[in-house]
Amino acid sequence: MTSRYGNVIVDTKIRQLQKLLTTILFCFITPQPGQQQRKTETFLFSRYSKTIYDKTSISEKYTNMMTPHKGINYDTGFEPYGPANSSRKTFDIEVVRREMQIIAFDLHCTHIRITGADPDRIAIAARQAVEAGMIVWFSPFPCNLSPHELVSYFVNCARKAEEIHKISAGTVFVLGCELSLFNSGFLPGSHLLERSQAFAEFDKWQPAMNKTLKEFFAKAVPEIRQYFHGNITYAAGEWEDIDWSFFDIVSVDLYRAKHNLAYYELQLKNYMVHNKPVAITEFGCCALYGAAKLGGNATFTVLSIQGDILVVNEGWQYSEEEQVNYLKELFSIFTATGVRVAFWFTFADYEKLYSDDKSHNLDMASYGVVQMLGQSGKTYPGMQWEPRKVFWEISQV
């Protein structure tokens, strides 16, 4: 379960979600008192595969592997709480064009995963990415739709993605992201809060969730292939057991954090058994001391809600080195395991602005490789941000 997304304006349900996430965060993989760590590992992997691997480091087993293609996530507007709370309220094509050039020529990324709720925005950004010479992963990110609604939504997205595929043969269509959490019909609950509560009873809902996901993909993927003629994948949550026979590429949002630090490489190995290319569609951390242990769960750990705004909890200290070290360590693991492409999350958290007031400096909870300023930066005049250290580190990977 991830909580890396958050917005400034929030409602009562989000307040409740913040409290809930604190209590159930990773409860389905945390050892109970008196349990051995090995038992937890066995439980974890039994959810993903019938095979339980030994603890030998994958880095010791794989040598002379090629470095993965370097990718980054690019947000066009994520709307789990509705359009009014979009993660990118302003979408300027000239800014998008310039950012794509910077990502391609200064970050030296060869692949870009373009996400968002609006397929038209994704298509606009995708054309700019292709012009800059990058391979596009066209990644619509719907929220709060039923399985039936999702099929029609994805068909519309596939039509637009095929237009990009016609001008760039390497274009990949990503058929959603962590659907079980962000959409209805896979877990009990009509909204994110209610669906999150299911994580407290993992054994109870997991079989039905996986069955519903399989049924959905069995229907949706053939529909999508009628309109999109390139490779298709899905950005899975690590709690989802996906039938990868439907897809051309195995993809997972896989953050290393405190809960999986001891067996992160084993998780990766489990995705390698399908004889298909493996992609990491999300990995990254915030620029804070200790953020590497939070993985994808920083937003509602670093931030709290006061009134109708998010504020930074006391005790957190800014550290750009945290992102740099996380990038180096994980990219080394990806190289050792044979991951084909890895996408850092994310280029920019557009609505998490820097503030001199530490309690309101939402940039502290940003996963971006740039720091959002709300005014023109110095390195790239006209861009409303400044690069962090990890920006320059990615450029050298």
C-alpha positions as CSV (number, residue, x, y, z in Angstrom):
1,M,0.0,0.0,0.0
2,T,1.4,3.4,-0.9
3,S,0.7,6.9,0.3
4,R,3.2,8.8,-1.7
5,Y,0.5,11.0,-3.2
6,G,-1.0,13.9,-1.3
7,N,-2.5,17.4,-1.9
8,V,-2.8,20.6,0.0
9,I,-6.6,20.7,0.3
10,V,-8.1,17.7,2.0
11,D,-11.5,16.6,3.3
12,T,-12.7,14.6,6.3
13,K,-12.2,11.3,4.6
14,I,-8.5,12.1,4.0
15,R,-8.1,13.0,7.7
16,Q,-9.5,9.6,8.6
17,L,-7.2,8.0,6.0
18,Q,-4.2,9.7,7.6
19,K,-5.0,8.2,11.0
20,L,-5.8,4.8,9.5
21,L,-2.6,4.5,7.5
22,T,-0.6,5.2,10.7
23,T,-2.2,2.1,12.4
24,I,-2.3,-0.4,9.6
25,L,0.8,0.6,7.6
26,F,2.3,-2.7,6.4
27,C,0.4,-4.6,9.1
28,F,0.2,-7.5,6.6
29,I,3.9,-8.0,6.5
30,T,5.1,-6.9,9.9
31,P,6.1,-9.8,12.3
32,Q,3.8,-10.3,15.3
33,P,5.4,-10.4,18.7
34,G,7.3,-13.5,19.2
35,Q,7.5,-14.4,15.5
36,Q,10.7,-15.2,13.8
37,Q,11.7,-12.9,10.8
38,R,12.0,-16.0,8.6
39,K,8.3,-16.8,9.2
40,T,7.4,-13.3,8.0
41,E,9.4,-13.8,4.9
42,T,7.8,-17.1,4.1
43,F,4.3,-15.5,4.6
44,L,5.2,-12.6,2.3
45,F,6.5,-14.8,-0.5
46,S,3.6,-17.2,-0.2
47,R,1.4,-14.4,-1.3
48,Y,3.3,-13.8,-4.5
49,S,4.4,-17.3,-5.5
50,K,4.4,-20.9,-4.5
51,T,8.2,-20.8,-4.5
52,I,10.1,-19.7,-1.4
53,Y,13.6,-18.6,-2.3
54,D,16.7,-18.9,-0.1
55,K,18.3,-15.8,1.3
56,T,21.4,-15.9,-0.9
57,S,22.0,-12.4,-2.3
58,I,21.0,-12.1,-5.9
59,S,24.0,-9.8,-6.4
60,E,26.1,-12.8,-5.7
61,K,24.3,-14.9,-8.3
62,Y,24.1,-12.4,-11.2
63,T,27.2,-11.0,-12.9
64,N,27.9,-9.0,-16.0
65,M,24.3,-7.7,-16.2
66,M,23.5,-4.7,-18.3
67,T,22.5,-1.5,-16.6
68,P,18.8,-1.0,-16.8
69,H,17.4,1.7,-19.1
70,K,17.0,4.8,-17.1
71,G,13.5,6.2,-16.7
72,I,11.5,8.6,-14.6
73,N,7.9,9.2,-13.7
74,Y,6.2,12.4,-15.0
75,D,2.9,13.5,-13.5
76,T,0.2,15.2,-15.6
77,G,-2.4,15.3,-12.8
78,F,-3.4,12.6,-10.4
79,E,-6.9,12.8,-8.9
80,P,-7.6,10.3,-6.1
81,Y,-9.7,13.0,-4.3
82,G,-11.2,14.6,-7.4
83,P,-10.1,17.2,-9.9
84,A,-10.1,20.1,-7.4
85,N,-7.3,18.3,-5.5
86,S,-5.3,17.4,-8.6
87,S,-1.6,16.8,-8.1
88,R,-1.0,19.2,-11.0
89,K,-3.4,22.0,-11.3
90,T,-1.6,23.9,-14.0
91,F,-0.6,22.2,-17.2
92,D,1.3,24.4,-19.7
93,I,2.4,22.8,-22.9
94,E,5.5,25.0,-23.1
95,V,6.6,24.0,-19.7
96,V,6.0,20.4,-20.6
97,R,8.1,20.7,-23.8
98,R,11.0,22.3,-21.9
99,E,10.8,19.7,-19.1
100,M,10.9,16.9,-21.6
101,Q,14.0,18.4,-23.2
102,I,15.7,18.6,-19.8
103,I,14.7,15.1,-18.9
104,A,16.1,13.7,-22.2
105,F,19.2,15.9,-22.6
106,D,20.3,16.7,-19.1
107,L,19.0,13.8,-17.0
108,H,19.8,11.5,-20.0
109,C,16.7,9.4,-19.4
110,T,15.8,7.1,-22.3
111,H,12.4,6.1,-21.0
112,I,9.6,8.2,-19.4
113,R,6.4,6.9,-17.7
114,I,3.8,9.6,-18.2
115,T,0.9,9.3,-15.7
116,G,-2.3,11.1,-14.9
117,A,-6.1,10.9,-15.0
118,D,-6.6,12.8,-18.2
119,P,-5.5,10.9,-21.4
120,D,-5.4,14.1,-23.4
121,R,-2.8,15.5,-21.1
122,I,-0.8,12.3,-21.2
123,A,-0.9,12.4,-25.0
124,I,0.3,16.0,-25.1
125,A,3.2,15.2,-22.9
126,A,3.9,12.0,-24.8
127,R,4.3,13.8,-28.1
128,Q,6.8,16.2,-26.5
129,A,8.7,13.2,-25.0
130,V,8.9,11.5,-28.4
131,E,10.2,14.7,-30.0
132,A,12.9,14.8,-27.3
133,G,13.8,11.2,-28.3
134,M,12.5,9.2,-25.3
135,I,10.5,6.0,-25.2
136,V,7.0,6.7,-23.7
137,W,5.2,4.5,-21.3
138,F,1.7,5.8,-21.7
139,S,0.3,5.3,-18.2
140,P,-3.3,6.4,-17.4
141,F,-3.9,6.5,-13.7
142,P,-7.7,6.4,-13.0
143,C,-9.2,6.5,-9.5
144,N,-12.5,5.5,-8.0
145,L,-13.9,3.7,-11.1
146,S,-15.6,0.3,-11.2
147,P,-14.2,-2.5,-13.3
148,H,-16.9,-1.9,-16.0
149,E,-16.0,1.8,-16.1
150,L,-12.3,1.1,-16.2
151,V,-12.6,-1.0,-19.4
152,S,-14.2,1.9,-21.3
153,Y,-11.8,4.4,-19.8
154,F,-8.8,2.3,-20.8
155,V,-10.1,1.7,-24.4
156,N,-10.3,5.5,-24.8
157,C,-6.8,5.8,-23.5
158,A,-5.5,3.0,-25.8
159,R,-6.8,4.8,-28.8
160,K,-4.8,7.9,-27.9
161,A,-1.7,5.8,-27.0
162,E,-1.8,4.1,-30.4
163,E,-1.4,7.5,-32.0
164,I,1.8,7.8,-30.1
165,H,2.8,4.3,-31.0
166,K,2.4,5.1,-34.7
167,I,5.2,7.7,-34.4
168,S,7.3,5.8,-31.8
169,A,7.3,2.0,-32.1
170,G,8.7,1.5,-28.6
171,T,5.7,3.0,-26.9
172,V,4.3,0.9,-24.1
173,F,0.7,1.0,-22.7
174,V,0.5,0.7,-18.9
175,L,-3.0,-0.6,-18.1
176,G,-3.4,1.2,-14.8
177,C,-1.6,1.3,-11.5
178,E,-2.4,-0.4,-8.2
179,L,-6.0,-0.8,-9.3
180,S,-7.0,-2.7,-6.2
181,L,-6.3,0.2,-3.9
182,F,-7.2,3.2,-6.1
183,N,-10.4,1.9,-7.8
184,S,-13.6,0.2,-6.6
185,G,-14.7,-3.4,-7.1
186,F,-11.4,-5.2,-6.1
187,L,-11.4,-4.5,-2.4
188,P,-14.4,-3.8,-0.1
189,G,-15.2,-0.1,0.1
190,S,-16.4,2.7,-2.1
191,H,-13.5,5.1,-1.5
192,L,-9.8,5.0,-0.7
193,L,-10.3,5.1,3.1
194,E,-12.7,2.1,3.1
195,R,-10.5,0.1,0.7
196,S,-7.4,0.8,2.9
197,Q,-9.2,-0.8,5.9
198,A,-9.1,-4.1,4.1
199,F,-5.3,-4.2,4.7
200,A,-6.0,-5.0,8.3
201,E,-7.5,-8.4,7.3
202,F,-5.1,-9.4,4.5
203,D,-5.9,-13.1,4.5
204,K,-9.6,-12.4,4.2
205,W,-9.7,-10.2,1.1
206,Q,-6.5,-11.2,-0.8
207,P,-7.9,-14.3,-2.6
208,A,-11.0,-12.5,-3.8
209,M,-9.0,-9.4,-4.8
210,N,-6.6,-11.5,-7.0
211,K,-9.5,-13.4,-8.5
212,T,-11.2,-10.1,-9.5
213,L,-8.0,-8.6,-10.9
214,K,-7.5,-11.7,-13.0
215,E,-11.1,-11.6,-14.3
216,F,-10.7,-7.9,-15.1
217,F,-7.5,-8.3,-17.0
218,A,-8.9,-11.3,-18.9
219,K,-11.6,-9.0,-20.2
220,A,-9.7,-5.7,-20.5
221,V,-6.4,-6.8,-22.1
222,P,-8.0,-8.3,-25.3
223,E,-10.1,-5.1,-25.6
224,I,-7.1,-2.9,-25.3
225,R,-5.2,-5.0,-27.9
226,Q,-7.8,-4.2,-30.5
227,Y,-6.8,-0.5,-30.3
228,F,-3.2,-0.5,-29.1
229,H,-0.7,-2.6,-31.0
230,G,2.5,-2.2,-29.0
231,N,3.6,-3.9,-25.7
232,I,1.2,-3.8,-22.8
233,T,2.0,-4.0,-19.1
234,Y,0.5,-3.1,-15.7
235,A,2.0,-1.2,-12.7
236,A,1.3,-3.7,-9.9
237,G,1.3,-3.0,-6.2
238,E,3.6,-5.4,-4.4
239,W,0.5,-6.9,-2.6
240,E,-1.2,-7.9,-5.9
241,D,-0.6,-11.4,-7.3
242,I,-0.9,-10.7,-11.1
243,D,-1.3,-13.3,-13.8
244,W,1.4,-12.0,-16.1
245,S,0.5,-14.2,-19.0
246,F,-1.9,-11.4,-20.1
247,F,1.0,-9.0,-20.5
248,D,4.2,-8.5,-22.5
249,I,6.2,-6.9,-19.6
250,V,6.2,-7.6,-15.9
251,S,6.0,-4.3,-14.0
252,V,5.8,-3.5,-10.3
253,D,5.9,-0.4,-8.1
254,L,8.6,-1.7,-5.7
255,Y,10.0,0.6,-3.1
256,R,12.6,-0.6,-0.7
257,A,11.7,0.3,2.8
258,K,12.0,-0.8,6.4
259,H,9.4,-3.6,6.0
260,N,11.2,-5.3,3.1
261,L,14.8,-4.3,3.6
262,A,16.0,-7.8,4.4
263,Y,14.4,-9.4,1.4
264,Y,14.0,-6.8,-1.2
265,E,16.3,-8.6,-3.7
266,L,14.2,-11.8,-3.1
267,Q,11.1,-9.9,-4.0
268,L,12.7,-8.8,-7.3
269,K,13.8,-12.4,-8.0
270,N,10.2,-13.5,-7.7
271,Y,9.2,-11.3,-10.6
272,M,12.0,-12.8,-12.8
273,V,10.4,-16.3,-13.1
274,H,7.9,-15.3,-15.9
275,N,10.5,-15.2,-18.7
276,K,9.5,-11.7,-19.6
277,P,11.2,-8.4,-19.3
278,V,10.9,-6.9,-15.8
279,A,10.4,-3.2,-15.1
280,I,10.3,-1.2,-11.9
281,T,7.6,1.4,-12.6
282,E,8.2,3.2,-9.3
283,F,11.0,3.5,-6.8
284,G,12.3,6.5,-4.9
285,C,12.2,8.4,-1.6
286,C,12.0,11.9,-0.2
287,A,14.9,14.2,0.6
288,L,14.8,13.6,4.4
289,Y,16.9,11.8,6.9
290,G,15.2,8.4,7.4
291,A,13.1,8.6,4.2
292,A,14.7,5.5,2.7
293,K,13.0,3.5,5.5
294,L,9.6,4.9,4.5
295,G,9.8,4.0,0.8
296,G,6.5,4.9,-0.8
297,N,4.8,5.8,2.4
298,A,6.2,9.2,3.3
299,T,3.3,11.6,2.6
300,F,1.1,10.7,5.6
301,T,4.1,9.9,7.8
302,V,5.9,13.2,7.2
303,L,2.8,15.3,6.9
304,S,-0.2,15.9,9.2
305,I,-3.5,17.6,8.7
306,Q,-4.4,20.9,10.4
307,G,-7.7,22.4,9.4
308,D,-7.8,22.1,5.6
309,I,-4.0,22.0,4.9
310,L,-1.1,19.7,5.3
311,V,1.7,20.6,7.6
312,V,5.1,19.0,8.3
313,N,5.5,17.0,11.5
314,E,8.2,18.0,13.8
315,G,11.5,16.1,13.9
316,W,12.2,15.7,10.2
317,Q,15.4,17.0,8.8
318,Y,16.1,17.8,5.1
319,S,18.7,15.6,3.4
320,E,19.3,15.5,-0.3
321,E,21.9,12.8,0.2
322,E,19.2,10.4,1.3
323,Q,17.8,10.4,-2.3
324,V,21.3,10.1,-3.8
325,N,22.2,7.1,-1.7
326,Y,18.8,5.4,-2.3
327,L,19.2,5.8,-6.1
328,K,22.8,4.4,-6.1
329,E,21.9,1.4,-3.9
330,L,18.7,0.4,-5.8
331,F,20.1,1.0,-9.3
332,S,23.0,-1.4,-8.3
333,I,20.4,-4.0,-7.3
334,F,18.5,-3.5,-10.5
335,T,21.6,-4.0,-12.5
336,A,22.5,-7.2,-10.6
337,T,19.0,-8.7,-11.0
338,G,18.6,-7.9,-14.7
339,V,15.8,-5.3,-14.4
340,R,15.2,-4.0,-17.9
341,V,14.0,-0.5,-17.1
342,A,13.6,1.4,-13.8
343,F,11.5,4.6,-13.3
344,W,12.4,6.9,-10.5
345,F,9.3,8.4,-8.7
346,T,9.1,11.2,-9.6
347,F,10.4,14.2,-11.7
348,A,8.3,16.7,-9.7
349,D,5.7,16.9,-7.0
350,Y,4.1,20.0,-8.5
351,E,1.9,21.0,-5.7
352,K,4.4,20.4,-2.9
353,L,6.0,23.8,-2.7
354,Y,9.1,24.9,-0.8
355,S,8.5,27.3,2.1
356,D,10.9,29.0,4.5
357,D,8.4,28.1,7.2
358,K,9.5,24.6,8.0
359,S,6.1,23.5,9.2
360,H,4.6,24.5,5.8
361,N,7.5,23.3,3.7
362,L,5.6,20.6,1.8
363,D,8.7,20.0,-0.3
364,M,9.9,17.9,2.7
365,A,7.5,15.2,1.6
366,S,8.3,15.5,-2.1
367,Y,9.7,12.5,-4.1
368,G,10.8,14.8,-6.9
369,V,14.3,15.3,-8.3
370,V,13.5,19.0,-8.4
371,Q,12.4,21.3,-5.6
372,M,9.2,23.2,-6.4
373,L,9.6,27.0,-5.7
374,G,6.5,28.7,-6.9
375,Q,8.8,31.1,-8.8
376,S,11.5,30.9,-11.4
377,G,14.6,29.0,-10.5
378,K,18.2,30.0,-11.4
379,T,19.5,26.9,-13.1
380,Y,16.7,26.8,-15.7
381,P,15.2,30.3,-15.9
382,G,11.4,30.1,-16.4
383,M,11.1,26.8,-14.7
384,Q,9.4,26.9,-11.3
385,W,12.0,24.7,-9.6
386,E,15.6,24.0,-8.8
387,P,17.4,20.6,-9.3
388,R,18.2,18.6,-6.2
389,K,21.4,16.6,-5.9
390,V,19.7,13.4,-7.0
391,F,18.9,15.2,-10.3
392,W,22.6,15.4,-11.1
393,E,23.2,11.9,-9.8
394,I,20.6,10.5,-12.2
395,S,22.2,12.3,-15.0
396,Q,25.4,10.4,-14.3
397,V,23.9,6.9,-13.9
